[in-house]
């Protein structure tokens, strides 16, 4: 007899649905990062995510990473931007960022967008501060030692942007709720 899979039924009136499928988190990462680069004038298209070992991660350095924790999650978001792409990122004229600062700024903003989107799935994340890495050894100090490395490649006309997660991410904790209102870019949030 085959085992049946049952999902807990959410309470009535919450607008919640059963736990999300595994690809939902991948889609959140990709769509958030594509939108971020679009806002900075770089068109990017997501490619199929891949699972690789850290030793096979061919990143562009410096890269930036930010740790995050939440229900079913203990991981880091990693962003690697090749110089060919960062040269086309449109910033305000008054902001001059070197490659390390740009990577930290963009990984921080990507994490903010992902965190915002996860609120629709009733997940609240606690995030660390963005840090930069110049080598794979530096990355080992920033990202969790355990858990898979999932790489999301974004194709641009210049080169590929690499976005990755390293650590444990359990998508079964994602339960969509249409009752949650997302904050928009630039909204003021009162604590």
Secondary structure, 3 states (H helix, E strand, C coil): CCCCCCCCCCCCCCCEEEECCCHHHHHHHHHHHHHHHHHCCCCCEECCCEEECHHHCCCCCCEEEEEEEECCEEEEEEEECCHHHHCCCCCCCCCCCCHHHHHHHHHHHHHHHHHHHHHHHCCCCEECCCEEECCHHHHHHHCCCCCCEEEEEEECCCCEEEEEEEEEECHHHCEEECCCCCCCCCCCCCC
